[in-house]
Amino acid sequence: MSSLSIAWRERLTHRKVWALAAPMILSNISVPLVALVDSTVIGHLPHAHQLGAVAVGATLFTFMVGLLGFLRMGSTGFAAQAAGRADGAALRQVLVQGLLLALALAVLIGLLALPFSQLALQAMQPSAALLTSTEAFFHTRLLGLPAALASYALVGWFLGTQNARAPLAILLTTNLLNIALNLWFVLGLDWGVVGSARASVIAEWSAALLGLALTRPALRAYPGHIAWAALKRWQAWRPLLAVNRDIFLRSLALQLVFLLLTVQGARLGEATVAANALLLNGLLLAAYALDGLAHAVEALCGHAIGARDRESLQRTLVVACGWSLIVSLGFAVLFVLGGHLFIDMQTDIASVRAAAYPYLPYLALLPLVAVWSYLLDGLFIGATRAREMRNAMLVSVLIALPVAFAMRGFGNHGLWLAFLLFMALRAITLGWVGWRLHQQDRWVR
């Protein structure tokens, strides 16, 4: 019997993976459900520019916040390895450093947000109605930026300690409250696009405060005291900042791809940019579910590396890989059979529906192509190997961009084909780097 088969048959690993993955899948799916509800609520207002405004405004905000995803990823890797060493002091240091970074970056990004949004909107060349509605949505949305970044750091830290219940509480609070307030503000109070943004802001602050309250009971399992004096020294910050720098560059490249997808879609017309937003909601639905398994990989692999347990590392990867493939196949079948219904649920605007239907086959393929990069991201994050992640992402972008440029003449079909290529390249480059590290026996240091 092969070592892979033996690893797959190990029931304890299955339980460990799903003990972390199931709560995270549940909470993660609520994230695209918010975008889905936003699109559905706004999509039933009378004008296409209102749906387009939420799509573009949310993309601009997600672009900025997505760049700071290292607040979660860096915290997870270092917290997981500290938990593997049973180092309570290090766990406290990672938590405080993550929250301080979140506050500092919220101030910095807030100052840069307005000029950035103006440049992005000028590049999109929107209609006057789309421009006005997008600015109103985006400016309101910025009020939730500090809370959103603090939640990133908190969720990452909790995952590193293999505590999936706290992230579940944080994300469900954010997203379920957002859904309820969206329905009330937009449909009940008739606040339109701005009402949708206000709902998100209130939900984000509520969840961040809840997360802070949950850290105290979580720390009881790891006794220790933080060395406050150490936080004044550069050496205490250097490892975290080095990893965060590389994850930032990797996230910048990734978010630029999504931003360019929206920019090019906007140039093809209001109906096209709105249709692409609805289709990407489907990708988000699959991605956040698959990320639940990737989060389990981050925590369990980071713990195994901290404990220098090669067998546990291999078992985690085999089990998570098998389940990720099964889940991605499920989403592909779902989009093949129910793609039209998925679009119809989000909008009753005929022009947007007609613009979305031809691209449903791309949506069905995406989970099968993208699943491998999500899984490998989890491994590299847990191992705090951010430099390799950064390099793989940059190579993928550098190859995909010229292809996308060459396929401009194919309209939105060319845009989606280039995006599929980019997602495939992410998996190929990360897989190649991961295999080299395995051959050199460098995963467990």
Secondary structure, DSSP 4 states (H G I P E B T S, - for coil): --HHHHHHT-HHHHHHHHHHHHHHHHHHHHHHHHHHHHHHHHHTSS-HHHHHHHHHHHHHHHHHHHHTTHHHHHHHHHHHHHHHTT-HHHHHHHHHHHHHHHHHHHHHHHHHHHHHHHHHHHHH---HHHHHHHHHHHHHHGGGHHHHHHHHHHHHHHHHTT--HHHHHHHHHHHHHHHHHHIIIIIIS--HHHHHHHHHHHHHHHHHHHHHHHHHHHHTTS-----GGGGGSHHHHHHHHHHHHHHHHHHHHHHHHHHHHHHHHHHT-HHHHHHHHHHHHHHHHHHHHHHHHHHHHHHHHHHHHHTT-HHHHHHHHHHHHHHHHHHHHHHHHHHHHHHHHHHHHH---HHHHHHHGGGHHHHHHHHHHHHHHHHHHHHHHHTT-HHHHHHHHHHHHHHHHHHHHHTGGGHHHHHHHHHHHHHHHHHHHHHHHHHHHHHTT-S--
